[in-house]
């Protein structure tokens, strides 16, 4: 490489025309990689490549795997949930169960409340004002998320002999949780839509990071010691997690 050559970006978005269709993908280069890897999830296609992999080689791999690419992209598109309209009669998810949203006229300060028949009542001055309905719903989800997450974190932290310094909610759409070396944990409020088994997996996952800030075998051993069947919840969250981003 010339001393005056422009260094390659560690990641960049690219497009390639395959079989008459434009395919967008995120290219990630790393000096540690030795092979070209393809991954498709709810964010689309990611291509991981060695730092010096030629563009022609990348294109060759993508063209050779075009059939697989189109099949997987179609699968992910079919998994994407319908748009949530915040309207009366919509179906909500809460702790793995389905609730029916009922929007009624009422005061702006009226708090949403859950009935025993799995109906969530949200009262607003104008039932057609979906933005107000959405704000009230998110606040209700956040309140319930904090209550349940703190309870599960306290339960598992005690079992694992760990101390949590601070718990915060996030609106992240790319990760369910995070933890730093000080014991600060952040969890996405959208996770409250998942069954307890999946919430517990994320909780234990983040608690394990207090001891191991990595995904080494020692880290996974800590997770498995606390949740022997964590892999099932991990798979379920990966497969069904897109539904929790519907709202």
N, C-alpha and C positions, 0 to 999 in steps of 0.2 A: 504494500500500500504506500502511495506517495505521502511524503510528509505534509503535503498541502491538500490531501484528500479530505473531504468532509466526513467526519466520523458517522457511522450508522447509528440511528436512534435506537434506544433500548426497546421501544415499542412505538408502533404507528398503525394507523388504520389504512387498509388498502382495499382495492376492488380488483376482481378478475372476472372476465367473461368466460363462463363455462356452459357449453351446450346451449348457447343463445341466451343465458341468464347472467345478470350481474350479481356476483357474490361478494359481499363485504366481509372483511375479516380483520381481526386484530393480530398483528405480527409482533411477537415478542422474541427478542434476541438475547442470548446469554452465552458468555464465554465458557460456562460450565456444561452446556448441552453438547452432546455428540451426535444426536439424531434429530430429525424433524418430527414433531408430534402434533396431532390434531385433536382438538377438544371442542365439543358443541354442547352448550347449555342454554339457559334462558337468555343469556346475553348475546348469543350467536356463536360464530366460529372464531376460535383462537388458534393461531399457528405458532408453536414454540420451535425456535430454530437455533442452531449454533451461530455464534457471532459472525462468522465469515461465510456462511452458506450463501451460495450464489442465487440471485433472483431466478435464474433459469431453472435451478434445481427445485426451488420452492414451487414454481409453476408446474414442473413435471410431476411432483408429488400430488399436488392438488388435482391435476387432470387425471392422474391414475386412480385417485380415490373419489372421483366426481359422483359415481353412483352411490357410494356410502354417504357422501356429504349431503346429497339431495334427500336421501331417505331420512337421515337424522334431523335435518332442518325441518322437514315436513312433520316429523314426529313432535318436535318441540313446538311448532306452530299449532298443531292440533291440541297440544296440552294447554295452550294459553287460555285462561279463563275469559269469559265475556266481560265487557265493561260494566262496572258497578255504577248504577245511576242514582243511588241515594233516594229512591222513590218508594212509596208505600207498597208493601208486598214483596220487596226484595228479600233474598236469602242472605243471611249473615253467617259467618263462622265464628264460633267461640268455644275454646277448649275442645276442639274436635267435633263439636255438635253444631247442627244447623239451627239458626234462629230466624224468625220471621220479623221483618222490620215493619212497624206500624207508625206512620207519620200522622200526627193529629195536631189540630190547632191548640195553641196554648201560649203561655208566657215565654219570653226569651230566656228567662232564668230557670225555667223548669228543667230538671235533670232527667236524663233517660232512666228508665227503670225496667227491669227484667221481670216478667211474669212467670208463674210456675209452668205455664203451657209453652215455654220457649218462645215467647213473643217479647220483643224489645219495643217499648213505647218511647217515641221521641216526639216531644211537643215543640212546635215552632209557631210564630205569629202567622207565617205564610207557608202553607204546606208545599207550595211550588218552588220555594227558595231552597234549591238543592245545596247551595254553598253553606247555608246555616245548618242544614241537616248534617252535612258532611263534617262540619266543625264539631258539632255536638257528638257525633258518633266517634270521631277520633279521640275527643276528650274522654269519653266513656271507656273506650278501649285502653287508653293510656292509664286511666285510674285503675282499671281491673288488672292491667298488665303489671303495674308496680306492685299491687297487693299480692298477686300470685307469685311473681318472680321473687320478691323478697322472701316470701314464705319458703319457696323451694330452695333458694340460695342458702338460707339459714339452716334448713334441714340437712342439705348435703355438705355444707361447710363444717357443720358439727361432726358429721360422720367421717369426714376426711381430715379432721384436725386442722382446718385452715381458718384464716381470718379474712373477711372481706372488708375493705376500708370504705368503699363507696359504691353505690349502685345507681346507675343512670339509665334512662331510656334513650334510644336513638330512633331515627326514622330511616335508617339505612335500608337500602334495597339490594345491596350486594353481599351483605354478611349478616348473620343472625346475632353475633355477639363479638365482643373483644375484651381483652384483659391485659393490663400492664403489670410490670414487676412490683408495683406498689400495692397491688390488690384491688385496683379500681376496675369494676366490671360494667360494661355497657351492653344492653340487650335491646334488640329491635322490638318495639311495642307490637308490631304485626305478628310476632310469634305467639301472642295470646290466642290467636285463632287456631293454633295447632293442638293436638291431643297432649295430655300431660306427659306421655312417654317421650314425645319429641321435645317438649320444653325441658324435661329433665335431662335429656341428652345434651342439649346446648348448655344448660346450667353446669353440668358436670364437666363438659368440655372446657368451658371457660375457667372453672375453678381449678382444673388440672394445670392450667397455664400459670397459676400462681407458683407452682413448683417447677414446671418445665415450660419455658417460653419458646416452644418449638413443637414439632410434630414427630419427635423421635420415638423409637420403640419404648423408651421409658415413659414418655408422655402417654402413649396409648395403653400401656400397662396400668397406669393410674386410673384412666377412664374405665378400663375393663374390670379392674378390681372393685370399683364402685358400682358400675352398671355392666354386669356380665353379658347382657344381651343388647348392648348399645348399638351394634351393627344394624339391627333391624330398624331401630328408630332413625338411625343415620340415613339408611336407604329410603325409608318412607318420607323423610324430610326432603331429601334430594329429589324424589319423584314428584311429590305433591306440593312442594314449597311454593310453586308459582301461584297456587290458589290464594295464598296468604298475601300476595301482592296485588290482588284484584282491587282491594280498597285502597 
